[in-house]
Amino acid sequence: MVWEQRKLGQIANYRRGSFPQPYGKKEWYGGERSMPFVQVVDVGDDLRLVEDTKQKISELAQLKSIYVEAGKVIVTLQGSIGRVAITQYPAYVDRTLLIFESYKADMDEYYFAYVIQQLFDYEKTRAPGGTIKTITKEALSDFTISFPTVEEQSKIGEFFKQIDTTITLHQRELNLLKIIRKSLLKAMFLYK
């Protein structure tokens, strides 16, 4: 079966996050009904957000910010450009991130997240020094996306999700082994 190809601007509705200015104002942060505020630093390398965001924004700031439901694809646009996550909890999102709000074609979120991740990785190979300095909405709209039927997308997305889960499990085992190794070396070579 032939995969359909379209420009990103033709298949997705997206926007940048926002936050009231100036950033450092005390009343924008914390409080009784504060909510997670996702910034670039909160987007991991494993298509996930960190478990606990660095900042929580106040109810006052929420009125002037962009809310994102769980299950939406976001991508970093500044700093570490091109890190992608699927939000696993509702949050407010900073202007340094792009939020994919909806699609004009049938799209599986995991498939789409992997495609966006690969597009940014490809763009990095074309950028001088392997680093994308900035990306405009116009340039992003011109990215070409290839996609099969939504059923095939789901199978592909699930396949890569399983691989990522396996990698995460092995990474945890590796980290545990490193800790054990360090403890054993310390116990063997440090005398009291």
C-alpha positions as CSV (number, residue, x, y, z in Angstrom):
1,M,0.0,0.0,0.0
2,V,1.2,3.5,-0.8
3,W,1.7,5.9,2.0
4,E,0.2,9.3,1.7
5,Q,2.5,12.3,1.8
6,R,1.4,15.8,2.9
7,K,2.9,18.9,4.3
8,L,2.7,19.2,8.1
9,G,0.6,22.3,7.8
10,Q,-2.0,20.4,5.8
11,I,-2.5,17.6,8.4
12,A,-2.0,19.2,11.8
13,N,-3.3,22.1,13.8
14,Y,-0.6,23.4,16.1
15,R,0.3,26.4,18.2
16,R,2.9,27.6,20.6
17,G,2.3,27.5,24.3
18,S,2.4,30.8,26.3
19,F,3.0,32.3,29.7
20,P,2.3,35.7,31.2
21,Q,5.1,38.1,31.2
22,P,7.5,38.9,32.9
23,Y,8.6,35.4,33.7
24,G,9.9,36.0,37.2
25,K,6.8,37.5,38.7
26,K,6.1,35.8,42.1
27,E,2.3,35.6,41.7
28,W,2.6,33.5,38.5
29,Y,3.9,30.5,40.5
30,G,2.6,28.0,43.1
31,G,-0.5,28.4,45.3
32,E,-3.3,26.2,46.3
33,R,-4.7,25.3,42.8
34,S,-1.3,25.4,41.0
35,M,-0.9,23.2,38.0
36,P,2.2,21.7,36.2
37,F,3.9,24.1,33.9
38,V,5.8,22.3,31.1
39,Q,9.1,23.9,29.9
40,V,11.8,22.6,27.6
41,V,13.6,21.1,30.7
42,D,10.6,19.0,31.4
43,V,10.6,17.1,28.1
44,G,12.6,13.9,28.2
45,D,14.3,11.9,25.5
46,D,11.8,9.0,25.7
47,L,8.6,10.7,24.4
48,R,7.6,11.5,28.0
49,L,7.5,14.4,30.3
50,V,9.3,14.3,33.6
51,E,7.1,13.0,36.4
52,D,7.1,16.3,38.3
53,T,7.6,19.6,36.4
54,K,10.2,22.1,37.6
55,Q,7.5,24.8,37.9
56,K,3.9,24.9,39.0
57,I,1.8,27.9,37.8
58,S,-0.7,29.7,39.9
59,E,-4.4,30.0,39.2
60,L,-3.8,33.6,38.1
61,A,-1.1,32.6,35.5
62,Q,-3.4,29.8,34.3
63,L,-5.8,32.4,33.0
64,K,-3.1,33.8,30.7
65,S,-1.5,30.5,29.6
66,I,-2.2,27.6,27.2
67,Y,-3.7,24.4,28.7
68,V,-2.9,21.0,27.2
69,E,-4.8,17.8,27.9
70,A,-3.0,14.5,28.5
71,G,-2.2,12.6,25.3
72,K,-1.1,15.6,23.2
73,V,2.1,15.6,21.2
74,I,4.5,18.6,22.0
75,V,7.9,19.4,20.7
76,T,10.6,21.8,22.0
77,L,11.4,24.8,19.8
78,Q,14.2,26.4,21.8
79,G,17.2,25.1,23.7
80,S,17.2,21.4,22.9
81,I,15.1,21.8,19.8
82,G,13.2,18.8,18.6
83,R,12.6,16.8,21.8
84,V,9.2,15.3,21.5
85,A,6.7,14.1,24.2
86,I,3.2,12.9,24.5
87,T,1.8,14.6,27.6
88,Q,0.9,12.0,30.2
89,Y,-0.9,14.5,32.4
90,P,-2.8,17.8,31.9
91,A,-0.5,20.8,32.1
92,Y,0.1,24.4,30.9
93,V,2.8,24.7,28.3
94,D,5.5,27.4,27.8
95,R,6.0,29.4,24.6
96,T,9.2,27.4,23.9
97,L,7.1,24.4,23.0
98,L,4.8,23.6,20.1
99,I,1.5,21.8,20.8
100,F,-0.2,19.6,18.2
101,E,-3.8,20.2,19.1
102,S,-5.6,18.2,16.5
103,Y,-5.3,16.6,13.1
104,K,-6.9,17.1,9.7
105,A,-6.3,13.4,8.8
106,D,-6.6,10.2,10.9
107,M,-3.5,10.1,13.0
108,D,-2.2,7.9,15.8
109,E,-0.5,10.0,18.5
110,Y,2.4,7.6,19.0
111,Y,3.1,7.2,15.3
112,F,2.9,11.0,14.8
113,A,5.3,11.6,17.8
114,Y,7.9,9.2,16.3
115,V,7.5,10.9,12.8
116,I,8.0,14.4,14.3
117,Q,11.0,13.2,16.3
118,Q,12.6,11.7,13.1
119,L,11.8,14.9,11.1
120,F,13.7,17.0,13.7
121,D,16.6,14.5,13.8
122,Y,16.8,14.7,10.0
123,E,16.7,18.5,10.1
124,K,19.6,18.5,12.6
125,T,21.8,16.6,10.1
126,R,21.1,19.4,7.6
127,A,21.8,22.2,10.0
128,P,25.3,23.8,10.2
129,G,27.2,22.0,13.0
130,G,24.3,19.6,13.5
131,T,22.3,22.0,15.6
132,I,19.1,23.7,14.7
133,K,19.2,27.3,16.1
134,T,15.6,28.1,15.5
135,I,12.6,26.8,13.6
136,T,9.8,29.0,12.2
137,K,6.2,28.1,11.9
138,E,6.5,28.5,8.1
139,A,9.5,26.1,8.0
140,L,7.6,23.6,10.1
141,S,4.5,23.8,7.9
142,D,6.7,22.7,5.0
143,F,7.9,19.5,6.7
144,T,6.6,16.5,4.6
145,I,4.9,13.7,6.6
146,S,4.4,10.2,5.2
147,F,1.7,8.2,6.7
148,P,-0.2,5.0,6.1
149,T,-3.8,4.2,7.3
150,V,-4.5,4.8,10.9
151,E,-4.6,1.1,11.6
152,E,-1.0,0.7,10.3
153,Q,0.0,3.8,12.2
154,S,-1.3,2.3,15.4
155,K,0.7,-0.9,14.8
156,I,3.9,1.0,14.0
157,G,3.4,3.3,16.9
158,E,2.8,0.4,19.3
159,F,5.9,-1.5,17.9
160,F,8.2,1.4,18.6
161,K,6.5,2.1,22.0
162,Q,7.4,-1.5,23.0
163,I,11.0,-1.1,21.9
164,D,11.2,2.1,24.0
165,T,9.7,0.3,27.0
166,T,12.3,-2.4,26.7
167,I,15.1,0.1,26.4
168,T,13.8,1.9,29.6
169,L,13.7,-1.4,31.5
170,H,17.2,-2.3,30.5
171,Q,18.4,1.2,31.3
172,R,17.0,0.8,34.8
173,E,18.8,-2.6,35.2
174,L,22.0,-1.1,33.9
175,N,21.7,1.8,36.3
176,L,21.1,-0.6,39.2
177,L,24.1,-2.7,38.2
178,K,26.3,0.5,38.1
179,I,25.2,1.3,41.7
180,I,25.9,-2.2,42.9
181,R,29.3,-2.2,41.2
182,K,30.1,1.2,42.8
183,S,29.1,-0.1,46.2
184,L,31.1,-3.3,45.9
185,L,34.2,-1.4,44.8
186,K,33.8,1.0,47.6
187,A,33.4,-1.8,50.1
188,M,36.4,-3.7,48.7
189,F,38.9,-0.9,48.5
190,L,38.0,1.5,51.3
191,Y,39.2,0.2,54.7
192,K,38.1,1.5,58.0
